């Protein structure tokens, strides 16, 4: 009877040892998979960050170009307005032969 109990205990210990080894193998496998997933995640994050950086750089470049274009357009409009003669005075009732507008006040538009 005692011998039978010893055999049964040894059998259970062996089964537990096999289960423990299988669990260790599964744990190593899960750790390896986790490491691979973390590596892939790092690569993906690095790639995404590089794309974000490229997009920011391109956006900044386009903003500078847009600002330059808008500034040049505003300057052209300002020049057109400055070159347009807005001053007009009617002839003096006292002297109908002359105008009070100086000749330098009105510049002709350049084409």
C-alpha positions in Angstrom: 0.0 0.0 0.0 2.8 2.4 0.9 4.7 1.5 -2.3 1.6 2.2 -4.3 1.2 5.7 -2.6 4.9 6.4 -3.4 4.4 5.5 -7.1 1.3 7.6 -7.3 3.1 10.6 -5.7 6.1 10.2 -8.0 3.7 10.0 -11.0 2.0 13.2 -9.9 5.4 14.9 -9.3 6.5 13.9 -12.8 3.2 15.2 -14.3 3.8 18.5 -12.4 7.4 18.7 -13.7 6.1 18.2 -17.2 3.5 20.8 -16.7 6.1 23.2 -15.3 8.4 22.7 -18.3 5.5 23.2 -20.7 4.6 26.3 -18.9 8.2 27.6 -19.0 8.3 26.9 -22.7 5.0 28.8 -23.2 6.3 31.7 -21.1 9.5 31.9 -23.2 7.4 31.7 -26.4 5.1 34.5 -25.1 8.1 36.6 -24.1 9.7 36.2 -27.5 6.4 37.2 -29.2 6.1 40.1 -26.8 9.6 41.2 -27.7 8.9 40.9 -31.4 5.7 42.9 -31.0 7.5 45.6 -29.0 10.2 45.8 -31.7 7.6 46.1 -34.4 5.7 48.7 -32.4 8.9 50.7 -32.0 9.6 50.6 -35.7 6.0 51.6 -36.5 6.2 54.5 -34.0 9.5 55.6 -35.4 8.2 55.5 -38.9 5.0 57.4 -37.9 7.1 60.1 -36.1 9.3 60.5 -39.1 6.2 61.0 -41.3 4.8 63.6 -38.8 8.2 65.4 -38.9 8.2 65.4 -42.7 4.6 66.7 -42.8 5.5 69.5 -40.3 8.5 70.5 -42.2 6.6 70.5 -45.5 3.7 72.5 -43.8 6.3 75.0 -42.5 7.8 75.4 -46.0 4.3 75.9 -47.6 3.4 78.4 -44.9 6.5 80.4 -45.7 5.7 80.3 -49.4 2.2 81.3 -48.8 3.3 84.2 -46.5 5.8 85.3 -49.2 3.1 85.1 -51.9 0.6 86.9 -49.8 3.2 89.6 -48.9 4.2 90.0 -52.5 0.5 90.2 -53.6 -0.2 92.8 -50.8 2.8 94.8 -51.9 1.6 94.8 -55.5 -1.8 95.9 -54.5 -0.3 98.6 -52.3 1.9 99.8 -55.2 -1.1 99.9 -57.5 -3.0 102.0 -55.0 0.0 104.3 -54.4 0.5 104.7 -58.1 -3.2 105.6 -58.6 -4.1 109.3 -58.5 -6.8 109.8 -55.9 -6.4 113.5 -55.5 -8.8 115.7 -57.5 -9.6 119.3 -57.0 -11.9 121.4 -59.0 -10.5 124.5 -60.6 -10.5 127.5 -58.4 -13.4 129.8 -59.0 -10.9 132.7 -58.8 -8.6 131.2 -61.4 -10.2 128.9 -64.0 -6.9 128.5 -65.9 -5.0 126.5 -63.1 -5.8 123.6 -61.0 -4.8 123.3 -57.3 -3.5 119.8 -57.9 0.3 119.7 -58.1 1.6 117.9 -61.1 3.6 115.5 -58.9 0.4 114.3 -57.1 -0.7 112.2 -60.0 1.6 109.6 -61.5 0.6 107.6 -64.4 0.3 103.8 -64.0 3.2 101.8 -65.3 2.2 98.9 -67.4 
